[in-house]
Amino acid sequence: MNVIVPLLLLLIIGSLAYALRSLTRGGDPRRTVKALTLRVVLSISLFALVMAGKLWGNW
């Protein structure tokens, strides 16, 4: 669990950076939407993981 949380945080930041890069370069807007959708999914997963860890006493 201690490795998964920082990894998810890095993936969230990477996805956000990719969306910003895609947005500023004026490329396909679908890429930006996909990157931001991935960021939302990762954020929800991280939140659920932290809440489950708290519920089951792992944290």
C-alpha positions as CSV (number, residue, x, y, z in Angstrom):
1,M,0.0,0.0,0.0
2,N,2.9,2.3,0.7
3,V,4.2,2.0,-2.8
4,I,0.8,2.2,-4.6
5,V,-0.2,5.6,-3.3
6,P,2.9,7.5,-4.5
7,L,2.8,5.6,-7.8
8,L,-0.8,6.7,-8.3
9,L,0.1,10.3,-7.4
10,L,2.8,10.3,-10.0
11,L,0.5,8.8,-12.6
12,I,-2.1,11.5,-11.8
13,I,0.5,14.3,-12.2
14,G,1.8,12.7,-15.4
15,S,-1.6,12.5,-16.9
16,L,-2.3,16.1,-16.0
17,A,1.0,17.2,-17.6
18,Y,0.2,15.2,-20.7
19,A,-3.2,16.9,-21.0
20,L,-1.6,20.3,-20.6
21,R,0.9,19.5,-23.2
22,S,-1.8,18.3,-25.6
23,L,-3.9,21.3,-24.9
24,T,-1.1,23.9,-25.5
25,R,0.1,22.3,-28.7
26,G,-3.3,22.6,-30.3
27,G,-3.5,18.9,-31.1
28,D,-6.5,16.6,-31.2
29,P,-8.9,17.6,-28.4
30,R,-9.9,14.0,-27.9
31,R,-6.4,13.3,-26.5
32,T,-6.8,16.0,-23.9
33,V,-10.2,14.6,-22.9
34,K,-8.8,11.1,-22.7
35,A,-5.9,12.3,-20.5
36,L,-8.2,14.2,-18.2
37,T,-10.6,11.3,-18.0
38,L,-7.7,9.0,-17.0
39,R,-6.7,11.6,-14.3
40,V,-10.2,11.5,-12.9
41,V,-10.3,7.7,-12.9
42,L,-6.9,7.6,-11.1
43,S,-8.0,10.2,-8.6
44,I,-11.1,8.2,-7.7
45,S,-9.1,5.0,-7.5
46,L,-6.7,6.7,-5.1
47,F,-9.5,8.0,-3.0
48,A,-11.1,4.6,-2.8
49,L,-7.8,2.9,-2.0
50,V,-7.2,5.3,0.9
51,M,-10.7,5.0,2.2
52,A,-10.5,1.2,2.0
53,G,-7.2,1.2,3.8
54,K,-8.6,3.4,6.5
55,L,-11.7,1.2,6.9
56,W,-9.7,-2.0,7.1
57,G,-7.1,-0.6,9.5
58,N,-4.1,-0.7,7.1
59,W,-3.5,3.0,7.8
